[in-house]
Amino acid sequence: MSLNFHCRAGLRYVIAFLLLCTGPVLVHGQQSDEQPTIRFVRNPDAAPDFKLTGLDGKPVTLADSKGKVILLNFWATWCGPCRAEIPDLVELQNKYKDRLQILGLVVDDDDQDAIKAFVEKFGINYPVAAATDDIRIQYGGIPALPTSFVLDAEGRIVQKHEGLRDPVLYETEIRALLSLPIGNVKVETFEDTGQIFLKNATRATELPGVNLSKLTPAQKTVALHKFNAEACTCGCQYTLAQCRIYDRNCEISKTATAKVIASLAAPHAPTRPPAAAQSAHPPAPPASEKPQE
């Protein structure tokens, strides 16, 4: 997934030129005959704050970066894509240092001295701290690495990216949130139904791998309430809805949701939604993470 050194160096010169002239123009792999577009969450939720101690001994919190755009980057030293994007993150932090704060939350099990050596070797110029299990839970378990959350200047989660991404995309989003020119790039908004912030799965009207087409609108409402009230038994300790979003390959949540649909579609099945949806308990750490490399 990563580019070789010479290609990456050449790409940076191209990006710098484009930003200087007209703003970034390559976003989300748009076709040449389409207007490039970036997307932010409409009515975003506040990001869960935390208080950690960085590798340098200083506190690392979201509150300390209030008023700045924040890129919250979950990574690991052994993760190839994570290593590949670090030079771009270093460059972004240096370029927008007064209005952007990148925070690196490392999920390594290595001792701090090894991580410190890695940070020094790669010239990381933004705070790095070890992510606790509780923080990873609050941010959806972090099933893939790297995972980056984009926060606006008010500390709200407006986008999430999993895996290695084009640095132009990050820079375009940062510039848009800072009200800086972004050339001909269009900005759209969308409703977060769990794909950005997992707790918002309660807003989902469709779920990955779940066929609701055979249900009436009333039955669909009942099914969605059940998916958000019942826990998956695969070991993730998420609700069925959250598990379908978190792990599309989970056969247990797929089978459980299919049974709910079958029972509702059967003759004489209840069609009235519950008086109020039950709130799900906060999810516990996934049984195992599946980092992408």
N, C-alpha and C positions, 0 to 999 in steps of 0.2 A: 504493500500500500504506500510505502514511503518513496520519495523521489531520491535519486542520488544527489551527491553534493553539488555537482555542477548544474544540474537541472533546477535544484532548489534555489541556488544563487541567481540563476537567470530569471526564475519566476519572481524573485523578490524585486529585481530591477524593473520588470514589466509592471508588477503591482504598484510600485512606487510611482512610476510614470503615469499610470492610469489615474491614481488617486490625485496626483498633482494637477493633472489636466482637467479631468471631468468627474472624478470620484470613481469608485469601484463599479465595474459593469458585469462581473462574472458572479452570479449568485444562483445557487440551487441547480446548476447545470441546465439553465434555460436554453432552449434552441435559439439559434441566431435570429430567427424571425419573430421571436416572442420577447416581450418586455421582461427583463429580469425582475424578480420579485423576492422580497423577504417578508416573513410573517411573524407577528407578535401576538401573544395572548390578549384577548379582549377582557377587561376587568380582571387583571391578574391578582393572585394572592401574594401576601407577604411571605418571603422566604423564612424558614425557621432559623432563628439566630442561634449562635453557639459561642462558647468562650473556650478557646484552646490556647495552648502555649506553643509558639512557633519554635522551629529548630534553633533560632537565635535567642530564645528565652523571652521574647516579647509576646504580649497577648495577641491573639488572632480572633477577631470577631467581625460580624457584618456591621454592627453598630459603629465601629471605628471608621468605616468607609462610607458613612451616610453622606448622600449628596453626590456620590460618584457612581458611574456604571460599574458593575461588578461582574467579573467572569469567574465563577466558582468551578474549579477544575479538579475532578476526582481522577487520580492517576496512580501508577505504580512504577517503580524503577525497572521491573522485569517486563513491562508492557511495551512491545515494539512501537505501536502507533503513538503511545504516550511520549516515548523518547523522540519520535519523529516530529511531533508538533511543538516540542519545547522551544526550539529556536524561534518559531513564529510567535509564541506567547511572550518570550523575552523581548522580541522586537516591538510587539504591540504595547507592552508595559512601558517600554522606554519612550515610545512615540507619544503615548497619551497619558503619561505618568501623572499629570495634574488632575485629570478627570476620569481616569480609569483605574480600578484596582483589581488585579488578578490575584486570586487566592488559591494556592495549590494544596488540596487535601489528599495526602498520600495514604494508600490503603495497604502498604507494605507491612510484612511481619518482620522485616529486617530491623536490626538495632539502629538507633538514631545516628550513631557514628557513621554507619555505612550510607545512610540516606544523606547525611551532611556532606560526605565525600562526593556523592552523586550530584548534589545541588551545586557544589563548588565546581565540579568538573564541567557541568553544562552551563555555568554562569547564570543560574536562575536568579532573577532580580526582583522577585515578588515573594511575599511571605509563604512559607511552607509549614504545614503542621500535620500531625497524624490524625486521620479521621477516626472517630470512635464508632463503635457499633450503633450507638444511639443516633448519631448524626446520619449514618448511612441509612438507617431505618426511616428517619424523617424525610429523607430525600429519595425514597422509593426503593431502597435496597441496593442500588447501583449494580445492576446485573451485567453491565458492559463497561469496559475501560478503553479509552478515556470517556468520561461523561462530563459535559460542561453545562452548567446552568447560567443563563444570561439574566442578570438582574438590572432593572432600571434604577435611576437615581433615587427612587423612593424605596428601594429594597424589595421590589416585587419580581417574581419569576415570570419573565415574558417569553422565554424560549429555552429549549434543552436540545443538546446535540450529543449523540452517542457515536463513538468511533472517530477516526481521523477525518477532519473536515478541511476544506480549502480555506486557507487563512483569509482570503478575500471576503468570504462569508462572514467570519467573525468581525473583520474590520468594518464591513458595511453595516452590520447590526450596531456596532459600537458607535459609529458616526451618526447613524439615524437616531439613536437614543440621546446623543449629545447635540442633536439639532445641527449637525454639520452637513455640508453638501454630500450627496451620494449619487450624483449624476442622474442617469435616467432610470434608476432603480425604483420600483413601485413598492410601497409598504401596505401590506394587508393585515387585518386582524382576524382572529378566529376564537371560537369558544374552546377552552381547555376541558376535555372530557376524560382526563386521566393520562393522556399521552405525554404531558409535560410535567404535571405534578400529580403523583399517583393517588393522593387522597381525593382528587376530583373525579375519580372513577364513578362516584355517585351521580355525576351529571351525564354519564355516557348514555346514548340512545342506541348505540351499536357496539358490539364487542368482537374482537378478533376470533374467527373460527366459530362464531355463534350465529346460527340461522334463525332469525325471528320472523321470517316472512310468512310462516303458516299461522301466526297468531293474529288475533284481532287487536286493534289498538288498546283495548282494555286489558286483554291477556298479556300483551307486551309490557304494559305498565306493571302488572303483577310480577312478571318474570324478572324485570329489571330490579324491582324491590327485593326479590328473593336473592338475586345474584349479589346484591350489596349487603344483604343481611346474613347470608350463610357463609361460613368459613370453608376454604379449600382444605382438603385433608392430605395434600401432597407433602406437607412439612414446611411450606412457605409461611403459613399462618396469616396469609392475606385472605380477603373475601374472594368469592368466586370471580367477581368482576375484576378485582385488582389482579388476581392471578392470571386471568386471560390477557390482560394488558402487559403484565410483568413478564410472563413466560408463555408465549403462544404455542410452544411445543408441549405444554403440560397436558398429558392425556387425562389426568384425574379431573381437572377443572373442566376440560372439554366434555368428558362423559357426564359429569354432574350437571352442567348447564343443559346438555341435551336431554337428560331425564326430566329436568324441570319443564322444559318446553314440551316434551311428550305428554307429561301429566296435564298440562294446561290445555293442550290441543285436543285431549280426549273428550268424548261427550260428557256433558254435565260438569265440566271443569269450572272452578270458580272464575269469575270474570271481574270481580270487584277488587281494586287495589287495597292494600292495608290502609287503615286510617292514617298512619304515619310510618314512614320508613324507619326501620331500626338503624341506629348508628353503629357502624363497625368499630370494633376495638382497634387501637393503634396496632399496625402490623409489627411482628417480631422479625428478626433478621432472617433472610432466606437460608435454607438449609445449606445451600452451596452457591457460590457465585460462578457465573460463566463469562469471564472476561473475554473480550474480543481482541485478537491480535492480528 
